[in-house]
Amino acid sequence: MSALPVLLIVWAVFAACFLALLAYKGQLTRYEEDQLFLNETVSHEQQVQSEIVRKVNRIAPFVRVFGVAAAVMTAGIVGIFTYDAWQHLR
């Protein structure tokens, strides 16, 4: 049972990073609009939207990695806790 506090701390770090990335992604996409730019007169708006999409695409792999890591660690911690509780009940 001595490994559980360390796992909880590592899980908390992964979960905090995951939540921070989700908050950052939400902040970025808050101003994103679904528009189709057909002419060059609105090139500034097109550049702004392209920059938002580029930033979101850049952090997408990190969001996936931290999300999967937090989910796997959650399952592992629950499994360890359940196994330990089962051993104490016997």
VEXNU-744332 format. One record per atom (N, C-alpha, C, CB): atom name; residue in three letters; residue number from 1; y, z, x. Coordinates in Angstrom, 1 decimal. Glycine has a CB too. Layout:
[CA,ala,NUM,[Y,Z,X]]
...
END
This chain:
[N,met,1,[-1.2,0.0,0.8]]
[CA,met,1,[0.0,0.0,0.0]]
[C,met,1,[1.3,0.0,0.9]]
[CB,met,1,[0.0,1.2,-0.9]]
[N,ser,2,[1.1,0.1,2.2]]
[CA,ser,2,[2.3,0.2,3.0]]
[C,ser,2,[3.0,-1.2,3.2]]
[CB,ser,2,[1.9,0.7,4.4]]
[N,ala,3,[2.3,-2.2,2.9]]
[CA,ala,3,[2.9,-3.6,3.0]]
[C,ala,3,[3.7,-3.9,1.8]]
[CB,ala,3,[1.8,-4.6,3.2]]
[N,leu,4,[3.6,-3.2,0.7]]
[CA,leu,4,[4.3,-3.6,-0.5]]
[C,leu,4,[5.8,-3.4,-0.4]]
[CB,leu,4,[3.8,-2.7,-1.6]]
[N,pro,5,[6.3,-2.3,0.2]]
[CA,pro,5,[7.8,-2.3,0.3]]
[C,pro,5,[8.4,-3.4,1.2]]
[CB,pro,5,[8.2,-0.9,1.0]]
[N,val,6,[7.7,-3.8,2.2]]
[CA,val,6,[8.1,-4.9,3.0]]
[C,val,6,[8.1,-6.2,2.2]]
[CB,val,6,[7.3,-5.1,4.3]]
[N,leu,7,[7.1,-6.4,1.5]]
[CA,leu,7,[7.0,-7.6,0.6]]
[C,leu,7,[8.1,-7.6,-0.4]]
[CB,leu,7,[5.6,-7.7,0.0]]
[N,leu,8,[8.4,-6.5,-1.0]]
[CA,leu,8,[9.5,-6.4,-2.0]]
[C,leu,8,[10.8,-6.7,-1.4]]
[CB,leu,8,[9.5,-5.0,-2.6]]
[N,ile,9,[11.0,-6.3,-0.1]]
[CA,ile,9,[12.3,-6.6,0.5]]
[C,ile,9,[12.4,-8.1,0.8]]
[CB,ile,9,[12.4,-5.8,1.8]]
[N,val,10,[11.3,-8.7,1.3]]
[CA,val,10,[11.3,-10.1,1.6]]
[C,val,10,[11.5,-10.9,0.3]]
[CB,val,10,[10.0,-10.5,2.3]]
[N,trp,11,[10.8,-10.5,-0.8]]
[CA,trp,11,[10.9,-11.1,-2.1]]
[C,trp,11,[12.4,-11.0,-2.6]]
[CB,trp,11,[10.0,-10.5,-3.1]]
[N,ala,12,[13.0,-9.9,-2.4]]
[CA,ala,12,[14.4,-9.7,-2.8]]
[C,ala,12,[15.3,-10.7,-2.1]]
[CB,ala,12,[14.9,-8.3,-2.6]]
[N,val,13,[15.1,-10.9,-0.8]]
[CA,val,13,[15.9,-11.8,0.0]]
[C,val,13,[15.7,-13.3,-0.5]]
[CB,val,13,[15.5,-11.8,1.5]]
[N,phe,14,[14.4,-13.7,-0.8]]
[CA,phe,14,[14.2,-15.0,-1.3]]
[C,phe,14,[14.8,-15.2,-2.7]]
[CB,phe,14,[12.7,-15.3,-1.3]]
[N,ala,15,[14.6,-14.2,-3.5]]
[CA,ala,15,[15.2,-14.3,-4.9]]
[C,ala,15,[16.7,-14.3,-4.9]]
[CB,ala,15,[14.7,-13.1,-5.7]]
[N,ala,16,[17.3,-13.5,-4.0]]
[CA,ala,16,[18.8,-13.5,-3.9]]
[C,ala,16,[19.3,-14.9,-3.4]]
[CB,ala,16,[19.3,-12.4,-3.0]]
[N,cys,17,[18.6,-15.5,-2.4]]
[CA,cys,17,[19.0,-16.8,-1.9]]
[C,cys,17,[18.8,-17.9,-3.0]]
[CB,cys,17,[18.2,-17.2,-0.7]]
[N,phe,18,[17.7,-17.8,-3.8]]
[CA,phe,18,[17.5,-18.7,-4.9]]
[C,phe,18,[18.5,-18.6,-5.9]]
[CB,phe,18,[16.1,-18.4,-5.5]]
[N,leu,19,[18.9,-17.4,-6.3]]
[CA,leu,19,[19.9,-17.2,-7.3]]
[C,leu,19,[21.3,-17.6,-6.9]]
[CB,leu,19,[20.0,-15.7,-7.8]]
[N,ala,20,[21.6,-17.4,-5.6]]
[CA,ala,20,[22.9,-17.8,-5.0]]
[C,ala,20,[23.0,-19.4,-5.0]]
[CB,ala,20,[23.1,-17.3,-3.6]]
[N,leu,21,[21.9,-20.0,-4.7]]
[CA,leu,21,[21.9,-21.5,-4.7]]
[C,leu,21,[22.0,-22.0,-6.1]]
[CB,leu,21,[20.6,-22.0,-4.0]]
[N,leu,22,[21.3,-21.4,-7.1]]
[CA,leu,22,[21.5,-21.8,-8.5]]
[C,leu,22,[22.9,-21.6,-8.9]]
[CB,leu,22,[20.5,-21.0,-9.4]]
[N,ala,23,[23.5,-20.5,-8.5]]
[CA,ala,23,[24.9,-20.3,-8.9]]
[C,ala,23,[25.9,-21.4,-8.3]]
[CB,ala,23,[25.4,-18.9,-8.5]]
[N,tyr,24,[25.6,-21.7,-7.0]]
[CA,tyr,24,[26.4,-22.7,-6.4]]
[C,tyr,24,[26.2,-24.1,-7.0]]
[CB,tyr,24,[26.1,-22.8,-4.9]]
[N,lys,25,[25.0,-24.4,-7.3]]
[CA,lys,25,[24.7,-25.7,-8.0]]
[C,lys,25,[25.4,-25.7,-9.4]]
[CB,lys,25,[23.2,-25.9,-8.1]]
[N,gly,26,[25.3,-24.6,-10.1]]
[CA,gly,26,[26.0,-24.6,-11.4]]
[C,gly,26,[27.5,-24.7,-11.3]]
[CB,gly,26,[25.7,-23.3,-12.1]]
[N,gln,27,[28.1,-24.1,-10.2]]
[CA,gln,27,[29.5,-24.3,-10.0]]
[C,gln,27,[29.9,-25.7,-9.7]]
[CB,gln,27,[30.0,-23.3,-8.9]]
[N,leu,28,[29.0,-26.4,-8.9]]
[CA,leu,28,[29.3,-27.8,-8.5]]
[C,leu,28,[29.2,-28.7,-9.7]]
[CB,leu,28,[28.3,-28.2,-7.4]]
[N,thr,29,[28.1,-28.5,-10.5]]
[CA,thr,29,[27.9,-29.4,-11.6]]
[C,thr,29,[28.7,-29.1,-12.9]]
[CB,thr,29,[26.4,-29.4,-12.0]]
[N,arg,30,[29.5,-28.1,-12.8]]
[CA,arg,30,[30.4,-27.7,-13.9]]
[C,arg,30,[31.4,-28.8,-14.2]]
[CB,arg,30,[31.0,-26.4,-13.6]]
[N,tyr,31,[31.8,-29.5,-13.1]]
[CA,tyr,31,[32.9,-30.5,-13.3]]
[C,tyr,31,[32.3,-31.9,-13.2]]
[CB,tyr,31,[33.9,-30.3,-12.2]]
[N,glu,32,[31.0,-32.0,-13.2]]
[CA,glu,32,[30.4,-33.3,-13.1]]
[C,glu,32,[30.4,-33.9,-14.5]]
[CB,glu,32,[28.9,-33.2,-12.6]]
[N,glu,33,[30.7,-35.2,-14.6]]
[CA,glu,33,[30.7,-35.9,-15.8]]
[C,glu,33,[29.8,-37.1,-15.8]]
[CB,glu,33,[32.2,-36.3,-16.2]]
[N,asp,34,[29.2,-37.4,-16.9]]
[CA,asp,34,[28.4,-38.6,-17.0]]
[C,asp,34,[29.2,-39.8,-17.4]]
[CB,asp,34,[27.2,-38.4,-18.0]]
[N,gln,35,[29.7,-40.5,-16.3]]
[CA,gln,35,[30.5,-41.7,-16.6]]
[C,gln,35,[30.0,-42.9,-15.8]]
[CB,gln,35,[32.0,-41.4,-16.2]]
[N,leu,36,[30.3,-44.0,-16.3]]
[CA,leu,36,[30.0,-45.2,-15.6]]
[C,leu,36,[31.3,-45.9,-15.2]]
[CB,leu,36,[29.1,-46.2,-16.4]]
[N,phe,37,[31.6,-46.1,-13.9]]
[CA,phe,37,[32.8,-46.6,-13.5]]
[C,phe,37,[32.6,-48.1,-13.3]]
[CB,phe,37,[33.3,-46.0,-12.2]]
[N,leu,38,[33.3,-48.9,-14.1]]
[CA,leu,38,[33.1,-50.4,-14.1]]
[C,leu,38,[34.1,-51.1,-13.3]]
[CB,leu,38,[33.1,-50.9,-15.5]]
[N,asn,39,[35.3,-50.5,-13.1]]
[CA,asn,39,[36.3,-51.2,-12.3]]
[C,asn,39,[36.8,-50.3,-11.2]]
[CB,asn,39,[37.5,-51.7,-13.2]]
[N,glu,40,[37.6,-50.9,-10.3]]
[CA,glu,40,[38.0,-50.2,-9.1]]
[C,glu,40,[39.3,-49.4,-9.3]]
[CB,glu,40,[38.2,-51.2,-8.0]]
[N,thr,41,[39.8,-49.4,-10.5]]
[CA,thr,41,[41.1,-48.7,-10.8]]
[C,thr,41,[40.9,-47.2,-10.8]]
[CB,thr,41,[41.7,-49.1,-12.1]]
[N,val,42,[39.7,-46.7,-11.0]]
[CA,val,42,[39.4,-45.3,-11.1]]
[C,val,42,[38.5,-44.9,-9.9]]
[CB,val,42,[38.7,-44.9,-12.4]]
[N,ser,43,[38.8,-45.4,-8.8]]
[CA,ser,43,[38.0,-45.2,-7.6]]
[C,ser,43,[38.1,-43.7,-7.1]]
[CB,ser,43,[38.4,-46.1,-6.4]]
[N,his,44,[39.2,-43.0,-7.4]]
[CA,his,44,[39.3,-41.6,-7.0]]
[C,his,44,[38.3,-40.8,-7.8]]
[CB,his,44,[40.7,-41.1,-7.2]]
[N,glu,45,[38.2,-41.0,-9.1]]
[CA,glu,45,[37.3,-40.2,-9.9]]
[C,glu,45,[35.8,-40.5,-9.5]]
[CB,glu,45,[37.5,-40.6,-11.4]]
[N,gln,46,[35.6,-41.8,-9.2]]
[CA,gln,46,[34.3,-42.2,-8.7]]
[C,gln,46,[33.9,-41.5,-7.4]]
[CB,gln,46,[34.2,-43.7,-8.6]]
[N,gln,47,[34.9,-41.4,-6.5]]
[CA,gln,47,[34.6,-40.7,-5.2]]
[C,gln,47,[34.3,-39.2,-5.5]]
[CB,gln,47,[35.8,-40.9,-4.3]]
[N,val,48,[35.1,-38.6,-6.4]]
[CA,val,48,[34.9,-37.2,-6.7]]
[C,val,48,[33.5,-37.0,-7.2]]
[CB,val,48,[36.0,-36.7,-7.7]]
[N,gln,49,[33.1,-37.8,-8.2]]
[CA,gln,49,[31.8,-37.7,-8.8]]
[C,gln,49,[30.7,-37.9,-7.7]]
[CB,gln,49,[31.6,-38.6,-10.0]]
[N,ser,50,[30.9,-38.9,-6.9]]
[CA,ser,50,[29.9,-39.2,-5.8]]
[C,ser,50,[29.8,-38.0,-4.9]]
[CB,ser,50,[30.3,-40.5,-5.1]]
[N,glu,51,[30.8,-37.4,-4.6]]
[CA,glu,51,[30.8,-36.2,-3.7]]
[C,glu,51,[30.0,-35.1,-4.3]]
[CB,glu,51,[32.2,-35.8,-3.3]]
[N,ile,52,[30.2,-34.9,-5.6]]
[CA,ile,52,[29.5,-33.8,-6.3]]
[C,ile,52,[28.0,-34.1,-6.3]]
[CB,ile,52,[30.0,-33.7,-7.8]]
[N,val,53,[27.6,-35.3,-6.6]]
[CA,val,53,[26.2,-35.7,-6.6]]
[C,val,53,[25.6,-35.6,-5.2]]
[CB,val,53,[26.0,-37.2,-7.1]]
[N,arg,54,[26.4,-35.9,-4.1]]
[CA,arg,54,[25.9,-35.8,-2.8]]
[C,arg,54,[25.6,-34.3,-2.4]]
[CB,arg,54,[26.9,-36.4,-1.8]]
[N,lys,55,[26.5,-33.4,-2.8]]
[CA,lys,55,[26.4,-32.0,-2.5]]
[C,lys,55,[25.2,-31.5,-3.3]]
[CB,lys,55,[27.6,-31.2,-2.9]]
[N,val,56,[25.0,-31.8,-4.6]]
[CA,val,56,[23.9,-31.4,-5.3]]
[C,val,56,[22.6,-31.9,-4.7]]
[CB,val,56,[24.0,-31.8,-6.8]]
[N,asn,57,[22.5,-33.1,-4.3]]
[CA,asn,57,[21.3,-33.7,-3.7]]
[C,asn,57,[21.0,-33.0,-2.4]]
[CB,asn,57,[21.5,-35.2,-3.5]]
[N,arg,58,[22.0,-32.6,-1.7]]
[CA,arg,58,[21.8,-31.9,-0.4]]
[C,arg,58,[21.2,-30.5,-0.6]]
[CB,arg,58,[23.1,-31.8,0.3]]
[N,ile,59,[21.5,-29.8,-1.6]]
[CA,ile,59,[21.0,-28.4,-1.8]]
[C,ile,59,[19.7,-28.4,-2.6]]
[CB,ile,59,[22.0,-27.5,-2.4]]
[N,ala,60,[19.3,-29.5,-3.2]]
[CA,ala,60,[18.2,-29.6,-4.1]]
[C,ala,60,[16.9,-29.2,-3.4]]
[CB,ala,60,[18.0,-31.0,-4.7]]
[N,pro,61,[16.6,-29.6,-2.2]]
[CA,pro,61,[15.3,-29.2,-1.5]]
[C,pro,61,[15.3,-27.6,-1.3]]
[CB,pro,61,[15.1,-29.9,-0.2]]
[N,phe,62,[16.5,-27.1,-0.9]]
[CA,phe,62,[16.5,-25.6,-0.7]]
[C,phe,62,[16.3,-24.9,-2.0]]
[CB,phe,62,[17.9,-25.3,-0.1]]
[N,val,63,[16.8,-25.4,-3.1]]
[CA,val,63,[16.6,-24.7,-4.4]]
[C,val,63,[15.1,-24.7,-4.7]]
[CB,val,63,[17.4,-25.4,-5.5]]
[N,arg,64,[14.4,-25.8,-4.5]]
[CA,arg,64,[13.0,-25.9,-4.7]]
[C,arg,64,[12.2,-25.0,-3.8]]
[CB,arg,64,[12.5,-27.3,-4.5]]
[N,val,65,[12.5,-25.0,-2.5]]
[CA,val,65,[11.8,-24.1,-1.5]]
[C,val,65,[12.0,-22.7,-1.9]]
[CB,val,65,[12.3,-24.4,-0.1]]
[N,phe,66,[13.2,-22.2,-2.1]]
[CA,phe,66,[13.4,-20.8,-2.4]]
[C,phe,66,[12.8,-20.4,-3.8]]
[CB,phe,66,[14.9,-20.5,-2.4]]
[N,gly,67,[12.9,-21.3,-4.7]]
[CA,gly,67,[12.3,-21.0,-6.0]]
[C,gly,67,[10.8,-20.9,-6.0]]
[CB,gly,67,[12.6,-22.1,-7.0]]
[N,val,68,[10.1,-21.8,-5.2]]
[CA,val,68,[8.7,-21.7,-5.1]]
[C,val,68,[8.3,-20.5,-4.3]]
[CB,val,68,[8.1,-23.0,-4.4]]
[N,ala,69,[9.0,-20.2,-3.2]]
[CA,ala,69,[8.7,-19.0,-2.4]]
[C,ala,69,[8.9,-17.7,-3.2]]
[CB,ala,69,[9.7,-19.0,-1.2]]
[N,ala,70,[9.9,-17.7,-4.0]]
[CA,ala,70,[10.1,-16.5,-4.8]]
[C,ala,70,[9.0,-16.4,-5.9]]
[CB,ala,70,[11.5,-16.5,-5.5]]
[N,ala,71,[8.6,-17.5,-6.5]]
[CA,ala,71,[7.5,-17.4,-7.5]]
[C,ala,71,[6.2,-17.0,-6.8]]
[CB,ala,71,[7.4,-18.8,-8.2]]
[N,val,72,[5.8,-17.6,-5.7]]
[CA,val,72,[4.6,-17.3,-5.0]]
[C,val,72,[4.6,-15.8,-4.6]]
[CB,val,72,[4.4,-18.2,-3.8]]
[N,met,73,[5.7,-15.4,-4.1]]
[CA,met,73,[5.8,-13.9,-3.7]]
[C,met,73,[5.7,-13.0,-4.9]]
[CB,met,73,[7.1,-13.7,-2.9]]
[N,thr,74,[6.2,-13.4,-6.0]]
[CA,thr,74,[6.1,-12.6,-7.2]]
[C,thr,74,[4.7,-12.5,-7.6]]
[CB,thr,74,[7.0,-13.2,-8.3]]
[N,ala,75,[4.0,-13.6,-7.6]]
[CA,ala,75,[2.5,-13.6,-8.0]]
[C,ala,75,[1.7,-12.8,-7.0]]
[CB,ala,75,[2.0,-15.0,-8.0]]
[N,gly,76,[2.1,-12.9,-5.7]]
[CA,gly,76,[1.4,-12.1,-4.7]]
[C,gly,76,[1.6,-10.6,-4.8]]
[CB,gly,76,[1.8,-12.5,-3.3]]
[N,ile,77,[2.8,-10.2,-5.1]]
[CA,ile,77,[3.2,-8.8,-5.3]]
[C,ile,77,[2.5,-8.2,-6.5]]
[CB,ile,77,[4.7,-8.6,-5.3]]
[N,val,78,[2.5,-9.0,-7.6]]
[CA,val,78,[1.8,-8.5,-8.8]]
[C,val,78,[0.3,-8.4,-8.6]]
[CB,val,78,[2.1,-9.5,-10.0]]
[N,gly,79,[-0.2,-9.4,-7.9]]
[CA,gly,79,[-1.7,-9.3,-7.5]]
[C,gly,79,[-2.0,-8.1,-6.7]]
[CB,gly,79,[-2.1,-10.6,-6.8]]
[N,ile,80,[-1.2,-7.8,-5.7]]
[CA,ile,80,[-1.5,-6.7,-4.8]]
[C,ile,80,[-1.3,-5.4,-5.6]]
[CB,ile,80,[-0.5,-6.7,-3.6]]
[N,phe,81,[-0.3,-5.3,-6.4]]
[CA,phe,81,[-0.1,-4.1,-7.2]]
[C,phe,81,[-1.2,-3.9,-8.1]]
[CB,phe,81,[1.2,-4.2,-7.9]]
[N,thr,82,[-1.7,-5.0,-8.8]]
[CA,thr,82,[-2.8,-4.9,-9.7]]
[C,thr,82,[-4.1,-4.5,-9.0]]
[CB,thr,82,[-3.0,-6.2,-10.5]]
[N,tyr,83,[-4.3,-5.1,-7.9]]
[CA,tyr,83,[-5.5,-4.7,-7.1]]
[C,tyr,83,[-5.5,-3.3,-6.7]]
[CB,tyr,83,[-5.7,-5.6,-5.9]]
[N,asp,84,[-4.4,-2.8,-6.2]]
[CA,asp,84,[-4.2,-1.4,-5.8]]
[C,asp,84,[-4.4,-0.5,-7.0]]
[CB,asp,84,[-2.9,-1.1,-5.2]]
[N,ala,85,[-3.9,-0.8,-8.1]]
[CA,ala,85,[-4.0,0.0,-9.3]]
[C,ala,85,[-5.5,0.0,-9.8]]
[CB,ala,85,[-3.1,-0.5,-10.5]]
[N,trp,86,[-6.2,-1.1,-9.7]]
[CA,trp,86,[-7.6,-1.2,-10.0]]
[C,trp,86,[-8.4,-0.3,-9.1]]
[CB,trp,86,[-8.0,-2.6,-10.0]]
[N,gln,87,[-8.1,-0.3,-7.8]]
[CA,gln,87,[-8.8,0.6,-6.9]]
[C,gln,87,[-8.6,2.0,-7.1]]
[CB,gln,87,[-8.4,0.2,-5.4]]
[N,his,88,[-7.4,2.4,-7.6]]
[CA,his,88,[-7.2,3.8,-7.9]]
[C,his,88,[-7.8,4.3,-9.2]]
[CB,his,88,[-5.7,4.1,-8.0]]
[N,leu,89,[-8.1,3.3,-10.1]]
[CA,leu,89,[-8.7,3.7,-11.4]]
[C,leu,89,[-10.2,3.9,-11.2]]
[CB,leu,89,[-8.4,2.6,-12.4]]
[N,arg,90,[-10.8,3.3,-10.2]]
[CA,arg,90,[-12.2,3.4,-10.0]]
[C,arg,90,[-12.5,4.7,-9.5]]
[CB,arg,90,[-12.8,2.3,-9.1]]
END
